[in-house]
């Protein structure tokens, strides 16, 4: 179990995917996502979501991400956030908003 103070340390934000690149340097299929988080700026991450999403379906999609992890090196790419999704047998379904909202809004 965690307490409320632990939860408050996680900075969850809404961002819009600006562009997507195929991440060719990794073993498992993945994309490089470049996401606009409003006042927090653009952050990048990698995501193993190629089984359910094409780059065309991702560009313009609002996603939820943890934005306060330290950067993490993945192959030759520095990931700056963690996009969240529900993990099922058919792959990962990204968490998103019901309606379009401002980029950078905090999730609580």
Phi and psi restraints in degrees (range 20) as a CNS / XPLOR table:
assign (resid 1 and name C) (resid 2 and name N)
       (resid 2 and name CA) (resid 2 and name C) 1.0 -111.2 20.0 2
assign (resid 2 and name N) (resid 2 and name CA)
       (resid 2 and name C) (resid 3 and name N) 1.0 163.8 20.0 2
assign (resid 2 and name C) (resid 3 and name N)
       (resid 3 and name CA) (resid 3 and name C) 1.0 -106.8 20.0 2
assign (resid 3 and name N) (resid 3 and name CA)
       (resid 3 and name C) (resid 4 and name N) 1.0 175.9 20.0 2
assign (resid 3 and name C) (resid 4 and name N)
       (resid 4 and name CA) (resid 4 and name C) 1.0 -59.6 20.0 2
assign (resid 4 and name N) (resid 4 and name CA)
       (resid 4 and name C) (resid 5 and name N) 1.0 -38.8 20.0 2
assign (resid 4 and name C) (resid 5 and name N)
       (resid 5 and name CA) (resid 5 and name C) 1.0 -60.0 20.0 2
assign (resid 5 and name N) (resid 5 and name CA)
       (resid 5 and name C) (resid 6 and name N) 1.0 -38.4 20.0 2
assign (resid 5 and name C) (resid 6 and name N)
       (resid 6 and name CA) (resid 6 and name C) 1.0 -63.0 20.0 2
assign (resid 6 and name N) (resid 6 and name CA)
       (resid 6 and name C) (resid 7 and name N) 1.0 -45.5 20.0 2
assign (resid 6 and name C) (resid 7 and name N)
       (resid 7 and name CA) (resid 7 and name C) 1.0 -62.2 20.0 2
assign (resid 7 and name N) (resid 7 and name CA)
       (resid 7 and name C) (resid 8 and name N) 1.0 -40.4 20.0 2
assign (resid 7 and name C) (resid 8 and name N)
       (resid 8 and name CA) (resid 8 and name C) 1.0 -65.4 20.0 2
assign (resid 8 and name N) (resid 8 and name CA)
       (resid 8 and name C) (resid 9 and name N) 1.0 -17.9 20.0 2
assign (resid 8 and name C) (resid 9 and name N)
       (resid 9 and name CA) (resid 9 and name C) 1.0 -73.3 20.0 2
assign (resid 9 and name N) (resid 9 and name CA)
       (resid 9 and name C) (resid 10 and name N) 1.0 -20.8 20.0 2
assign (resid 9 and name C) (resid 10 and name N)
       (resid 10 and name CA) (resid 10 and name C) 1.0 -85.6 20.0 2
assign (resid 10 and name N) (resid 10 and name CA)
       (resid 10 and name C) (resid 11 and name N) 1.0 120.9 20.0 2
assign (resid 10 and name C) (resid 11 and name N)
       (resid 11 and name CA) (resid 11 and name C) 1.0 -98.8 20.0 2
assign (resid 11 and name N) (resid 11 and name CA)
       (resid 11 and name C) (resid 12 and name N) 1.0 98.8 20.0 2
assign (resid 11 and name C) (resid 12 and name N)
       (resid 12 and name CA) (resid 12 and name C) 1.0 -98.6 20.0 2
assign (resid 12 and name N) (resid 12 and name CA)
       (resid 12 and name C) (resid 13 and name N) 1.0 129.5 20.0 2
assign (resid 12 and name C) (resid 13 and name N)
       (resid 13 and name CA) (resid 13 and name C) 1.0 -136.1 20.0 2
assign (resid 13 and name N) (resid 13 and name CA)
       (resid 13 and name C) (resid 14 and name N) 1.0 159.7 20.0 2
assign (resid 13 and name C) (resid 14 and name N)
       (resid 14 and name CA) (resid 14 and name C) 1.0 -94.1 20.0 2
assign (resid 14 and name N) (resid 14 and name CA)
       (resid 14 and name C) (resid 15 and name N) 1.0 135.5 20.0 2
assign (resid 14 and name C) (resid 15 and name N)
       (resid 15 and name CA) (resid 15 and name C) 1.0 -142.5 20.0 2
assign (resid 15 and name N) (resid 15 and name CA)
       (resid 15 and name C) (resid 16 and name N) 1.0 161.0 20.0 2
assign (resid 15 and name C) (resid 16 and name N)
       (resid 16 and name CA) (resid 16 and name C) 1.0 -110.6 20.0 2
assign (resid 16 and name N) (resid 16 and name CA)
       (resid 16 and name C) (resid 17 and name N) 1.0 130.3 20.0 2
assign (resid 16 and name C) (resid 17 and name N)
       (resid 17 and name CA) (resid 17 and name C) 1.0 -68.8 20.0 2
assign (resid 17 and name N) (resid 17 and name CA)
       (resid 17 and name C) (resid 18 and name N) 1.0 121.4 20.0 2
assign (resid 17 and name C) (resid 18 and name N)
       (resid 18 and name CA) (resid 18 and name C) 1.0 -89.8 20.0 2
assign (resid 18 and name N) (resid 18 and name CA)
       (resid 18 and name C) (resid 19 and name N) 1.0 -43.8 20.0 2
assign (resid 18 and name C) (resid 19 and name N)
       (resid 19 and name CA) (resid 19 and name C) 1.0 -154.3 20.0 2
assign (resid 19 and name N) (resid 19 and name CA)
       (resid 19 and name C) (resid 20 and name N) 1.0 161.9 20.0 2
assign (resid 19 and name C) (resid 20 and name N)
       (resid 20 and name CA) (resid 20 and name C) 1.0 -136.9 20.0 2
assign (resid 20 and name N) (resid 20 and name CA)
       (resid 20 and name C) (resid 21 and name N) 1.0 137.0 20.0 2
assign (resid 20 and name C) (resid 21 and name N)
       (resid 21 and name CA) (resid 21 and name C) 1.0 -127.4 20.0 2
assign (resid 21 and name N) (resid 21 and name CA)
       (resid 21 and name C) (resid 22 and name N) 1.0 145.4 20.0 2
assign (resid 21 and name C) (resid 22 and name N)
       (resid 22 and name CA) (resid 22 and name C) 1.0 -70.2 20.0 2
assign (resid 22 and name N) (resid 22 and name CA)
       (resid 22 and name C) (resid 23 and name N) 1.0 133.0 20.0 2
assign (resid 22 and name C) (resid 23 and name N)
       (resid 23 and name CA) (resid 23 and name C) 1.0 -94.4 20.0 2
assign (resid 23 and name N) (resid 23 and name CA)
       (resid 23 and name C) (resid 24 and name N) 1.0 89.4 20.0 2
assign (resid 23 and name C) (resid 24 and name N)
       (resid 24 and name CA) (resid 24 and name C) 1.0 -76.4 20.0 2
assign (resid 24 and name N) (resid 24 and name CA)
       (resid 24 and name C) (resid 25 and name N) 1.0 -19.4 20.0 2
assign (resid 24 and name C) (resid 25 and name N)
       (resid 25 and name CA) (resid 25 and name C) 1.0 -86.0 20.0 2
assign (resid 25 and name N) (resid 25 and name CA)
       (resid 25 and name C) (resid 26 and name N) 1.0 -0.5 20.0 2
assign (resid 25 and name C) (resid 26 and name N)
       (resid 26 and name CA) (resid 26 and name C) 1.0 -103.9 20.0 2
assign (resid 26 and name N) (resid 26 and name CA)
       (resid 26 and name C) (resid 27 and name N) 1.0 159.5 20.0 2
assign (resid 26 and name C) (resid 27 and name N)
       (resid 27 and name CA) (resid 27 and name C) 1.0 -72.9 20.0 2
assign (resid 27 and name N) (resid 27 and name CA)
       (resid 27 and name C) (resid 28 and name N) 1.0 -45.3 20.0 2
assign (resid 27 and name C) (resid 28 and name N)
       (resid 28 and name CA) (resid 28 and name C) 1.0 -92.9 20.0 2
assign (resid 28 and name N) (resid 28 and name CA)
       (resid 28 and name C) (resid 29 and name N) 1.0 138.8 20.0 2
assign (resid 28 and name C) (resid 29 and name N)
       (resid 29 and name CA) (resid 29 and name C) 1.0 -55.4 20.0 2
assign (resid 29 and name N) (resid 29 and name CA)
       (resid 29 and name C) (resid 30 and name N) 1.0 134.2 20.0 2
assign (resid 29 and name C) (resid 30 and name N)
       (resid 30 and name CA) (resid 30 and name C) 1.0 -155.5 20.0 2
assign (resid 30 and name N) (resid 30 and name CA)
       (resid 30 and name C) (resid 31 and name N) 1.0 165.6 20.0 2
assign (resid 30 and name C) (resid 31 and name N)
       (resid 31 and name CA) (resid 31 and name C) 1.0 -116.0 20.0 2
assign (resid 31 and name N) (resid 31 and name CA)
       (resid 31 and name C) (resid 32 and name N) 1.0 155.2 20.0 2
assign (resid 31 and name C) (resid 32 and name N)
       (resid 32 and name CA) (resid 32 and name C) 1.0 -96.7 20.0 2
assign (resid 32 and name N) (resid 32 and name CA)
       (resid 32 and name C) (resid 33 and name N) 1.0 123.7 20.0 2
assign (resid 32 and name C) (resid 33 and name N)
       (resid 33 and name CA) (resid 33 and name C) 1.0 -109.0 20.0 2
assign (resid 33 and name N) (resid 33 and name CA)
       (resid 33 and name C) (resid 34 and name N) 1.0 136.1 20.0 2
assign (resid 33 and name C) (resid 34 and name N)
       (resid 34 and name CA) (resid 34 and name C) 1.0 -116.1 20.0 2
assign (resid 34 and name N) (resid 34 and name CA)
       (resid 34 and name C) (resid 35 and name N) 1.0 116.6 20.0 2
assign (resid 34 and name C) (resid 35 and name N)
       (resid 35 and name CA) (resid 35 and name C) 1.0 -122.0 20.0 2
assign (resid 35 and name N) (resid 35 and name CA)
       (resid 35 and name C) (resid 36 and name N) 1.0 134.2 20.0 2
assign (resid 35 and name C) (resid 36 and name N)
       (resid 36 and name CA) (resid 36 and name C) 1.0 -89.6 20.0 2
assign (resid 36 and name N) (resid 36 and name CA)
       (resid 36 and name C) (resid 37 and name N) 1.0 117.8 20.0 2
assign (resid 36 and name C) (resid 37 and name N)
       (resid 37 and name CA) (resid 37 and name C) 1.0 -109.4 20.0 2
assign (resid 37 and name N) (resid 37 and name CA)
       (resid 37 and name C) (resid 38 and name N) 1.0 35.2 20.0 2
assign (resid 37 and name C) (resid 38 and name N)
       (resid 38 and name CA) (resid 38 and name C) 1.0 61.7 20.0 2
assign (resid 38 and name N) (resid 38 and name CA)
       (resid 38 and name C) (resid 39 and name N) 1.0 -124.8 20.0 2
assign (resid 38 and name C) (resid 39 and name N)
       (resid 39 and name CA) (resid 39 and name C) 1.0 -61.7 20.0 2
assign (resid 39 and name N) (resid 39 and name CA)
       (resid 39 and name C) (resid 40 and name N) 1.0 -21.2 20.0 2
assign (resid 39 and name C) (resid 40 and name N)
       (resid 40 and name CA) (resid 40 and name C) 1.0 -79.7 20.0 2
assign (resid 40 and name N) (resid 40 and name CA)
       (resid 40 and name C) (resid 41 and name N) 1.0 -10.8 20.0 2
assign (resid 40 and name C) (resid 41 and name N)
       (resid 41 and name CA) (resid 41 and name C) 1.0 87.1 20.0 2
assign (resid 41 and name N) (resid 41 and name CA)
       (resid 41 and name C) (resid 42 and name N) 1.0 -167.8 20.0 2
assign (resid 41 and name C) (resid 42 and name N)
       (resid 42 and name CA) (resid 42 and name C) 1.0 -90.7 20.0 2
assign (resid 42 and name N) (resid 42 and name CA)
       (resid 42 and name C) (resid 43 and name N) 1.0 134.1 20.0 2
assign (resid 42 and name C) (resid 43 and name N)
       (resid 43 and name CA) (resid 43 and name C) 1.0 -126.1 20.0 2
assign (resid 43 and name N) (resid 43 and name CA)
       (resid 43 and name C) (resid 44 and name N) 1.0 154.8 20.0 2
assign (resid 43 and name C) (resid 44 and name N)
       (resid 44 and name CA) (resid 44 and name C) 1.0 -121.9 20.0 2
assign (resid 44 and name N) (resid 44 and name CA)
       (resid 44 and name C) (resid 45 and name N) 1.0 154.2 20.0 2
assign (resid 44 and name C) (resid 45 and name N)
       (resid 45 and name CA) (resid 45 and name C) 1.0 -155.7 20.0 2
assign (resid 45 and name N) (resid 45 and name CA)
       (resid 45 and name C) (resid 46 and name N) 1.0 167.4 20.0 2
assign (resid 45 and name C) (resid 46 and name N)
       (resid 46 and name CA) (resid 46 and name C) 1.0 -112.8 20.0 2
assign (resid 46 and name N) (resid 46 and name CA)
       (resid 46 and name C) (resid 47 and name N) 1.0 151.6 20.0 2
assign (resid 46 and name C) (resid 47 and name N)
       (resid 47 and name CA) (resid 47 and name C) 1.0 -147.5 20.0 2
assign (resid 47 and name N) (resid 47 and name CA)
       (resid 47 and name C) (resid 48 and name N) 1.0 132.0 20.0 2
assign (resid 47 and name C) (resid 48 and name N)
       (resid 48 and name CA) (resid 48 and name C) 1.0 -88.9 20.0 2
assign (resid 48 and name N) (resid 48 and name CA)
       (resid 48 and name C) (resid 49 and name N) 1.0 74.4 20.0 2
assign (resid 48 and name C) (resid 49 and name N)
       (resid 49 and name CA) (resid 49 and name C) 1.0 -128.1 20.0 2
assign (resid 49 and name N) (resid 49 and name CA)
       (resid 49 and name C) (resid 50 and name N) 1.0 21.8 20.0 2
assign (resid 49 and name C) (resid 50 and name N)
       (resid 50 and name CA) (resid 50 and name C) 1.0 -70.0 20.0 2
assign (resid 50 and name N) (resid 50 and name CA)
       (resid 50 and name C) (resid 51 and name N) 1.0 -18.4 20.0 2
assign (resid 50 and name C) (resid 51 and name N)
       (resid 51 and name CA) (resid 51 and name C) 1.0 -75.4 20.0 2
assign (resid 51 and name N) (resid 51 and name CA)
       (resid 51 and name C) (resid 52 and name N) 1.0 -23.3 20.0 2
assign (resid 51 and name C) (resid 52 and name N)
       (resid 52 and name CA) (resid 52 and name C) 1.0 -116.6 20.0 2
assign (resid 52 and name N) (resid 52 and name CA)
       (resid 52 and name C) (resid 53 and name N) 1.0 -14.5 20.0 2
assign (resid 52 and name C) (resid 53 and name N)
       (resid 53 and name CA) (resid 53 and name C) 1.0 -131.9 20.0 2
assign (resid 53 and name N) (resid 53 and name CA)
       (resid 53 and name C) (resid 54 and name N) 1.0 142.8 20.0 2
assign (resid 53 and name C) (resid 54 and name N)
       (resid 54 and name CA) (resid 54 and name C) 1.0 -102.8 20.0 2
assign (resid 54 and name N) (resid 54 and name CA)
       (resid 54 and name C) (resid 55 and name N) 1.0 160.2 20.0 2
assign (resid 54 and name C) (resid 55 and name N)
       (resid 55 and name CA) (resid 55 and name C) 1.0 -55.5 20.0 2
assign (resid 55 and name N) (resid 55 and name CA)
       (resid 55 and name C) (resid 56 and name N) 1.0 -37.5 20.0 2
assign (resid 55 and name C) (resid 56 and name N)
       (resid 56 and name CA) (resid 56 and name C) 1.0 -63.5 20.0 2
assign (resid 56 and name N) (resid 56 and name CA)
       (resid 56 and name C) (resid 57 and name N) 1.0 -35.4 20.0 2
assign (resid 56 and name C) (resid 57 and name N)
       (resid 57 and name CA) (resid 57 and name C) 1.0 -74.7 20.0 2
assign (resid 57 and name N) (resid 57 and name CA)
       (resid 57 and name C) (resid 58 and name N) 1.0 -22.4 20.0 2
assign (resid 57 and name C) (resid 58 and name N)
       (resid 58 and name CA) (resid 58 and name C) 1.0 -86.8 20.0 2
assign (resid 58 and name N) (resid 58 and name CA)
       (resid 58 and name C) (resid 59 and name N) 1.0 -37.5 20.0 2
assign (resid 58 and name C) (resid 59 and name N)
       (resid 59 and name CA) (resid 59 and name C) 1.0 -63.1 20.0 2
assign (resid 59 and name N) (resid 59 and name CA)
       (resid 59 and name C) (resid 60 and name N) 1.0 125.3 20.0 2
assign (resid 59 and name C) (resid 60 and name N)
       (resid 60 and name CA) (resid 60 and name C) 1.0 92.6 20.0 2
assign (resid 60 and name N) (resid 60 and name CA)
       (resid 60 and name C) (resid 61 and name N) 1.0 -9.4 20.0 2
assign (resid 60 and name C) (resid 61 and name N)
       (resid 61 and name CA) (resid 61 and name C) 1.0 -78.4 20.0 2
assign (resid 61 and name N) (resid 61 and name CA)
       (resid 61 and name C) (resid 62 and name N) 1.0 134.8 20.0 2
assign (resid 61 and name C) (resid 62 and name N)
       (resid 62 and name CA) (resid 62 and name C) 1.0 -85.5 20.0 2
assign (resid 62 and name N) (resid 62 and name CA)
       (resid 62 and name C) (resid 63 and name N) 1.0 136.0 20.0 2
assign (resid 62 and name C) (resid 63 and name N)
       (resid 63 and name CA) (resid 63 and name C) 1.0 -130.5 20.0 2
assign (resid 63 and name N) (resid 63 and name CA)
       (resid 63 and name C) (resid 64 and name N) 1.0 164.8 20.0 2
assign (resid 63 and name C) (resid 64 and name N)
       (resid 64 and name CA) (resid 64 and name C) 1.0 -108.6 20.0 2
assign (resid 64 and name N) (resid 64 and name CA)
       (resid 64 and name C) (resid 65 and name N) 1.0 135.0 20.0 2
assign (resid 64 and name C) (resid 65 and name N)
       (resid 65 and name CA) (resid 65 and name C) 1.0 -144.7 20.0 2
assign (resid 65 and name N) (resid 65 and name CA)
       (resid 65 and name C) (resid 66 and name N) 1.0 154.1 20.0 2
assign (resid 65 and name C) (resid 66 and name N)
       (resid 66 and name CA) (resid 66 and name C) 1.0 -85.4 20.0 2
assign (resid 66 and name N) (resid 66 and name CA)
       (resid 66 and name C) (resid 67 and name N) 1.0 123.8 20.0 2
assign (resid 66 and name C) (resid 67 and name N)
       (resid 67 and name CA) (resid 67 and name C) 1.0 -110.4 20.0 2
assign (resid 67 and name N) (resid 67 and name CA)
       (resid 67 and name C) (resid 68 and name N) 1.0 3.4 20.0 2
assign (resid 67 and name C) (resid 68 and name N)
       (resid 68 and name CA) (resid 68 and name C) 1.0 -117.7 20.0 2
assign (resid 68 and name N) (resid 68 and name CA)
       (resid 68 and name C) (resid 69 and name N) 1.0 25.9 20.0 2
assign (resid 68 and name C) (resid 69 and name N)
       (resid 69 and name CA) (resid 69 and name C) 1.0 -79.1 20.0 2
assign (resid 69 and name N) (resid 69 and name CA)
       (resid 69 and name C) (resid 70 and name N) 1.0 152.3 20.0 2
assign (resid 69 and name C) (resid 70 and name N)
       (resid 70 and name CA) (resid 70 and name C) 1.0 -67.9 20.0 2
assign (resid 70 and name N) (resid 70 and name CA)
       (resid 70 and name C) (resid 71 and name N) 1.0 152.9 20.0 2
assign (resid 70 and name C) (resid 71 and name N)
       (resid 71 and name CA) (resid 71 and name C) 1.0 -55.9 20.0 2
assign (resid 71 and name N) (resid 71 and name CA)
       (resid 71 and name C) (resid 72 and name N) 1.0 146.6 20.0 2
assign (resid 71 and name C) (resid 72 and name N)
       (resid 72 and name CA) (resid 72 and name C) 1.0 -130.7 20.0 2
assign (resid 72 and name N) (resid 72 and name CA)
       (resid 72 and name C) (resid 73 and name N) 1.0 128.6 20.0 2
assign (resid 72 and name C) (resid 73 and name N)
       (resid 73 and name CA) (resid 73 and name C) 1.0 -77.0 20.0 2
assign (resid 73 and name N) (resid 73 and name CA)
       (resid 73 and name C) (resid 74 and name N) 1.0 124.0 20.0 2
assign (resid 73 and name C) (resid 74 and name N)
       (resid 74 and name CA) (resid 74 and name C) 1.0 -125.6 20.0 2
assign (resid 74 and name N) (resid 74 and name CA)
       (resid 74 and name C) (resid 75 and name N) 1.0 108.4 20.0 2
assign (resid 74 and name C) (resid 75 and name N)
       (resid 75 and name CA) (resid 75 and name C) 1.0 54.6 20.0 2
assign (resid 75 and name N) (resid 75 and name CA)
       (resid 75 and name C) (resid 76 and name N) 1.0 -122.3 20.0 2
assign (resid 75 and name C) (resid 76 and name N)
       (resid 76 and name CA) (resid 76 and name C) 1.0 -100.3 20.0 2
assign (resid 76 and name N) (resid 76 and name CA)
       (resid 76 and name C) (resid 77 and name N) 1.0 24.0 20.0 2
assign (resid 76 and name C) (resid 77 and name N)
       (resid 77 and name CA) (resid 77 and name C) 1.0 -129.0 20.0 2
assign (resid 77 and name N) (resid 77 and name CA)
       (resid 77 and name C) (resid 78 and name N) 1.0 138.0 20.0 2
assign (resid 77 and name C) (resid 78 and name N)
       (resid 78 and name CA) (resid 78 and name C) 1.0 -101.1 20.0 2
assign (resid 78 and name N) (resid 78 and name CA)
       (resid 78 and name C) (resid 79 and name N) 1.0 111.9 20.0 2
assign (resid 78 and name C) (resid 79 and name N)
       (resid 79 and name CA) (resid 79 and name C) 1.0 -83.3 20.0 2
assign (resid 79 and name N) (resid 79 and name CA)
       (resid 79 and name C) (resid 80 and name N) 1.0 134.6 20.0 2
assign (resid 79 and name C) (resid 80 and name N)
       (resid 80 and name CA) (resid 80 and name C) 1.0 -115.2 20.0 2
assign (resid 80 and name N) (resid 80 and name CA)
       (resid 80 and name C) (resid 81 and name N) 1.0 -4.1 20.0 2
assign (resid 80 and name C) (resid 81 and name N)
       (resid 81 and name CA) (resid 81 and name C) 1.0 -156.8 20.0 2
assign (resid 81 and name N) (resid 81 and name CA)
       (resid 81 and name C) (resid 82 and name N) 1.0 172.7 20.0 2
assign (resid 81 and name C) (resid 82 and name N)
       (resid 82 and name CA) (resid 82 and name C) 1.0 -126.6 20.0 2
assign (resid 82 and name N) (resid 82 and name CA)
       (resid 82 and name C) (resid 83 and name N) 1.0 112.5 20.0 2
assign (resid 82 and name C) (resid 83 and name N)
       (resid 83 and name CA) (resid 83 and name C) 1.0 -76.4 20.0 2
assign (resid 83 and name N) (resid 83 and name CA)
       (resid 83 and name C) (resid 84 and name N) 1.0 138.1 20.0 2
assign (resid 83 and name C) (resid 84 and name N)
       (resid 84 and name CA) (resid 84 and name C) 1.0 -99.6 20.0 2
assign (resid 84 and name N) (resid 84 and name CA)
       (resid 84 and name C) (resid 85 and name N) 1.0 147.7 20.0 2
assign (resid 84 and name C) (resid 85 and name N)
       (resid 85 and name CA) (resid 85 and name C) 1.0 -159.0 20.0 2
assign (resid 85 and name N) (resid 85 and name CA)
       (resid 85 and name C) (resid 86 and name N) 1.0 162.2 20.0 2
assign (resid 85 and name C) (resid 86 and name N)
       (resid 86 and name CA) (resid 86 and name C) 1.0 -88.8 20.0 2
assign (resid 86 and name N) (resid 86 and name CA)
       (resid 86 and name C) (resid 87 and name N) 1.0 126.9 20.0 2
assign (resid 86 and name C) (resid 87 and name N)
       (resid 87 and name CA) (resid 87 and name C) 1.0 -96.3 20.0 2
assign (resid 87 and name N) (resid 87 and name CA)
       (resid 87 and name C) (resid 88 and name N) 1.0 115.7 20.0 2
assign (resid 87 and name C) (resid 88 and name N)
       (resid 88 and name CA) (resid 88 and name C) 1.0 -126.1 20.0 2
assign (resid 88 and name N) (resid 88 and name CA)
       (resid 88 and name C) (resid 89 and name N) 1.0 179.7 20.0 2
assign (resid 88 and name C) (resid 89 and name N)
       (resid 89 and name CA) (resid 89 and name C) 1.0 -62.2 20.0 2
assign (resid 89 and name N) (resid 89 and name CA)
       (resid 89 and name C) (resid 90 and name N) 1.0 -31.2 20.0 2
assign (resid 89 and name C) (resid 90 and name N)
       (resid 90 and name CA) (resid 90 and name C) 1.0 -87.3 20.0 2
assign (resid 90 and name N) (resid 90 and name CA)
       (resid 90 and name C) (resid 91 and name N) 1.0 1.3 20.0 2
assign (resid 90 and name C) (resid 91 and name N)
       (resid 91 and name CA) (resid 91 and name C) 1.0 120.4 20.0 2
assign (resid 91 and name N) (resid 91 and name CA)
       (resid 91 and name C) (resid 92 and name N) 1.0 -165.0 20.0 2
assign (resid 91 and name C) (resid 92 and name N)
       (resid 92 and name CA) (resid 92 and name C) 1.0 -96.2 20.0 2
assign (resid 92 and name N) (resid 92 and name CA)
       (resid 92 and name C) (resid 93 and name N) 1.0 129.9 20.0 2
assign (resid 92 and name C) (resid 93 and name N)
       (resid 93 and name CA) (resid 93 and name C) 1.0 -105.6 20.0 2
assign (resid 93 and name N) (resid 93 and name CA)
       (resid 93 and name C) (resid 94 and name N) 1.0 117.7 20.0 2
assign (resid 93 and name C) (resid 94 and name N)
       (resid 94 and name CA) (resid 94 and name C) 1.0 -64.6 20.0 2
assign (resid 94 and name N) (resid 94 and name CA)
       (resid 94 and name C) (resid 95 and name N) 1.0 144.1 20.0 2
assign (resid 94 and name C) (resid 95 and name N)
       (resid 95 and name CA) (resid 95 and name C) 1.0 -81.8 20.0 2
assign (resid 95 and name N) (resid 95 and name CA)
       (resid 95 and name C) (resid 96 and name N) 1.0 136.0 20.0 2
assign (resid 95 and name C) (resid 96 and name N)
       (resid 96 and name CA) (resid 96 and name C) 1.0 -144.4 20.0 2
assign (resid 96 and name N) (resid 96 and name CA)
       (resid 96 and name C) (resid 97 and name N) 1.0 -177.7 20.0 2
assign (resid 96 and name C) (resid 97 and name N)
       (resid 97 and name CA) (resid 97 and name C) 1.0 -95.9 20.0 2
assign (resid 97 and name N) (resid 97 and name CA)
       (resid 97 and name C) (resid 98 and name N) 1.0 155.5 20.0 2
assign (resid 97 and name C) (resid 98 and name N)
       (resid 98 and name CA) (resid 98 and name C) 1.0 -72.7 20.0 2
assign (resid 98 and name N) (resid 98 and name CA)
       (resid 98 and name C) (resid 99 and name N) 1.0 -35.2 20.0 2
assign (resid 98 and name C) (resid 99 and name N)
       (resid 99 and name CA) (resid 99 and name C) 1.0 -129.4 20.0 2
assign (resid 99 and name N) (resid 99 and name CA)
       (resid 99 and name C) (resid 100 and name N) 1.0 157.3 20.0 2
assign (resid 99 and name C) (resid 100 and name N)
       (resid 100 and name CA) (resid 100 and name C) 1.0 -66.7 20.0 2
assign (resid 100 and name N) (resid 100 and name CA)
       (resid 100 and name C) (resid 101 and name N) 1.0 132.5 20.0 2
assign (resid 100 and name C) (resid 101 and name N)
       (resid 101 and name CA) (resid 101 and name C) 1.0 -130.7 20.0 2
assign (resid 101 and name N) (resid 101 and name CA)
       (resid 101 and name C) (resid 102 and name N) 1.0 173.6 20.0 2
assign (resid 101 and name C) (resid 102 and name N)
       (resid 102 and name CA) (resid 102 and name C) 1.0 -67.1 20.0 2
assign (resid 102 and name N) (resid 102 and name CA)
       (resid 102 and name C) (resid 103 and name N) 1.0 137.4 20.0 2
assign (resid 102 and name C) (resid 103 and name N)
       (resid 103 and name CA) (resid 103 and name C) 1.0 -63.2 20.0 2
assign (resid 103 and name N) (resid 103 and name CA)
       (resid 103 and name C) (resid 104 and name N) 1.0 138.7 20.0 2
assign (resid 103 and name C) (resid 104 and name N)
       (resid 104 and name CA) (resid 104 and name C) 1.0 94.8 20.0 2
assign (resid 104 and name N) (resid 104 and name CA)
       (resid 104 and name C) (resid 105 and name N) 1.0 -7.8 20.0 2
assign (resid 104 and name C) (resid 105 and name N)
       (resid 105 and name CA) (resid 105 and name C) 1.0 -59.9 20.0 2
assign (resid 105 and name N) (resid 105 and name CA)
       (resid 105 and name C) (resid 106 and name N) 1.0 140.3 20.0 2
assign (resid 105 and name C) (resid 106 and name N)
       (resid 106 and name CA) (resid 106 and name C) 1.0 -79.9 20.0 2
assign (resid 106 and name N) (resid 106 and name CA)
       (resid 106 and name C) (resid 107 and name N) 1.0 141.1 20.0 2
assign (resid 106 and name C) (resid 107 and name N)
       (resid 107 and name CA) (resid 107 and name C) 1.0 -95.0 20.0 2
assign (resid 107 and name N) (resid 107 and name CA)
       (resid 107 and name C) (resid 108 and name N) 1.0 133.8 20.0 2
